[in-house]
């Protein structure tokens, strides 16, 4: 686990619910290489980018699939319609987040 203090918002209603789910800290280790492994990736002002391999996964069936007309699906979001299983997603799509790492 990456050490740090997490600040979590209570998401109770509104635009954060729907098929988009929520962002996680999961991302491709090398975003320019769609065949690279997914890792937990944290970017902070004080320490730059830190990453750690997954010890646990909860991928939705047939994911990750890198199937986006927008570009490489290099980020990981949850899918709220499927018990929050994971999906690879284009990183510039608008999706809500729940927690952020504080340094």
C-alpha positions in Angstrom: 0.0 0.0 0.0 1.2 3.5 -0.8 1.6 5.5 2.5 -0.2 8.7 2.9 -3.3 10.3 4.2 -6.5 9.9 2.2 -9.2 12.5 2.2 -12.5 11.0 1.1 -15.6 12.9 0.1 -19.0 11.5 0.9 -20.8 11.1 -2.4 -24.5 10.9 -1.8 -26.3 12.1 -5.0 -26.1 14.1 -8.2 -23.9 13.8 -11.2 -21.5 11.2 -9.6 -24.0 8.4 -10.0 -24.6 6.7 -13.4 -22.8 4.4 -15.7 -19.5 6.3 -15.5 -18.7 5.1 -11.9 -15.7 6.6 -10.2 -11.9 7.0 -10.9 -9.4 4.9 -9.0 -5.7 5.5 -8.7 -5.1 2.7 -11.2 -3.3 3.5 -14.5 -1.1 1.9 -17.1 2.5 1.9 -15.9 3.5 3.3 -19.3 0.5 5.2 -20.8 2.1 5.2 -24.3 2.3 1.3 -24.2 -1.2 -0.2 -24.0 0.4 -3.6 -23.3 2.1 -2.5 -20.1 0.8 -3.5 -16.7 -1.7 -1.5 -14.6 -0.4 -0.1 -11.3 -1.6 2.1 -8.5 -0.3 5.6 -9.5 -0.2 8.6 -7.2 1.1 12.0 -8.3 1.9 14.5 -5.6 3.4 18.0 -5.5 6.1 17.0 -2.9 7.1 13.6 -4.1 6.3 13.4 -7.8 4.7 10.2 -9.2 4.8 7.0 -7.2 3.5 3.7 -8.4 2.9 0.2 -7.0 1.7 -3.0 -8.7 -1.8 -4.4 -7.9 -2.1 -6.9 -5.1 -5.8 -7.2 -5.8 -8.0 -6.8 -8.9 -11.7 -6.7 -9.6 -12.0 -6.4 -13.4 -15.4 -6.4 -15.1 -15.6 -9.4 -17.5 -13.4 -8.9 -20.6 -11.7 -5.9 -19.1 -9.2 -4.4 -19.6 -9.9 -4.2 -23.3 -8.4 -0.8 -24.5 -11.5 -0.3 -26.6 -12.0 3.5 -26.9 -12.3 5.6 -30.0 -10.8 8.5 -28.1 -7.4 6.9 -27.4 -5.6 4.5 -25.2 -7.6 3.4 -22.1 -4.8 4.0 -19.6 -6.8 4.7 -16.5 -9.1 2.6 -14.2 -12.6 3.5 -13.1 -15.3 1.5 -11.3 -18.6 0.6 -12.9 -21.5 1.3 -10.6 -23.9 -0.8 -12.6 -21.8 -3.9 -12.0 -21.0 -3.8 -8.2 -18.1 -1.4 -8.8 -16.0 -3.8 -10.9 -13.1 -2.2 -12.7 -12.9 -0.9 -16.3 -10.1 0.5 -18.3 -11.0 4.0 -19.5 -9.7 6.9 -21.5 -8.1 9.2 -18.9 -9.5 12.4 -20.2 -13.2 11.3 -19.8 -15.1 13.1 -17.1 -15.6 10.8 -14.1 -16.0 11.6 -10.4 -13.5 10.5 -7.8 -14.1 9.7 -4.1 -10.6 9.9 -2.5 -7.5 11.9 -3.1 -4.1 11.5 -1.5 -2.9 14.3 0.7 0.8 14.8 1.4 
